[in-house]
């Protein structure tokens, strides 16, 4: 074995030859002795303890090239004085090859080691570039999504299971997949307890609490793809690359959810995002769990073509945005406003109308009606309060601001009227979502009315309560078909999903405004707080389309007569669907209506019409 000064190029381990590796890392200011301990990967026996002098450092950064070792057969720990630890820039993690492998983990006292991956190897991939206005986001958890389909054990909890369902996603109409943590996190909640040895000495001992970190949030090994998801530590990098390249070949974007812990530094976050773009061609990141250096991320040259999703982005940063749109505000705002008016909780039609047309020339928004940190969409209309006791925190965890309603019975019921109301509200929610101007997002299995049994924070539920179970019955199948048709309708009508804000006037002199509001009388351009019904007209000509789209929202309990705007000669309104009247035999095919002046919209429902050219003989 030979040790030389490294090149200080990138943090972490980098294979520099057949039998050599460059290790680059930082140390604490107080560190007096610094080193790298090498272990045999199979039996974890220590092979070498390499102490590094200051000759191997620049400031607090150390870089050493160690030759005469096989990168595939060793793992390592970094050492500062008496402390040894896993390299935070390690490209793989050794010791967590199998999900929740409690018995074997106990034998090794839950120890893990830094691994070395061949990220320098070239790989084949096809670039995917989807315009924001074309996006349909689908959020899933690798383990929960694959377990929820009832797959074989060989596919549950790994990328092969996900890949086997790509046709399902593309058929549904999904363009972009947001995946919860794919980096290597500790899925076992472990506590360090102090035990007294036979000699009377205090010995720190890690113990498994019996609780699972199912979601994967918290401090983690962010640069290492999760071994148990990708075929073990040896295959993790190749597995993640295979998953991404296969998804790209299907035309799907890959968005990684990054839940950085609060103690992570700004520089580390930037390095991590750049790493996944450079070495794995990730298309975007949803950053959660920390106060991210969003100004630096927005200006980072490496990330100029990468989509960044974040809860709040200051206006002064957004104002600087030019060129390709890549910043997106991602929060609960659309969901809360829509649920409030939908569930009759003093919702504002003004706020709803404004959220339906949220858009900016330089940046975007993400809309959703449910997300993982809250009720599933079905539970939003099945539970009036959260039921999180199984989490072991006396129901204190999880948000209390759900704006949910159980429609008569808390939880599951066989009451046909209540279930019919719940499915109607699901259709209302999906219709509002996919007819909104911004990027729509749905959570896995919401399209089949999945439930978490009222748990609005199933972060530790590695079971059916936490999984996204794709149950099938007549009603669920009809809902899934409805969602698929909605996505297709959105795809076929660009006039509702423009990249730039609606100006609400006819600035191109095409006969109608690009978008306009209507009520019981046509061309009602003001919306009062007392109103719970609204008609929205989209002029297809502004998207070079032949059809107008008219959407009638009625959140009153009673039916409302909505005025139908006058169309140009030769065109007539056709009804595609109404959410209250849709069933398993329905479709979106435009159907003739006799009255071309007004439409009766049932209470708590949405009607969607298109204005189409008809033959002269047709009335």
Secondary structure, DSSP 8 states (H G I E B T S, - for coil): -EEEE----SSEEEEEETTEEEEEEE--TT--SEEEEEEETTT--EEEEEEE-GGGEETTEEEEEEES--TTTEEEEEEETTEEE--TT-SEEES--STT-HHHHHHTTT--EEE---TTS----------GGG-EEEEE-HHHHHHHTT--TTTTTSHHHHHTTHHHHHHHT--EEEES--EE---EEEEEEEEE-TTS-EEEEEEEEEEE--S--SS-EEEEE-GGGTTSGGGHHHHHHHHHHHHHHTT-EEEEEEE--TTS-HHHHHHHHHHHHHHH---EEEEESS---HHHHHH-GGGTTSEEEES---HHHHTT--SS--EEEESSHHHHHHHHHHTTSS--HHHHHHHHT---SS-EEEEES--SSS--HHHHTT-SS---GGGTSTT-SS-S------TTSSS----HHHHHHHHHHHHHHHHHHHTSSSEEEEETTGGGT---TT-S--TT--STTTS------HHHHHHHHHHHHHHHHHHH-GGGS-SS---SS-TT-SSS-SEEEE-SSTT-----TT--EEEEEE-GGGGT-S-EEEEEEE-SSS-EEEE-----TTEEEEEEEETTT--TT-----EE-S-SSEEEE-TTEEEEEEEEE--TT--
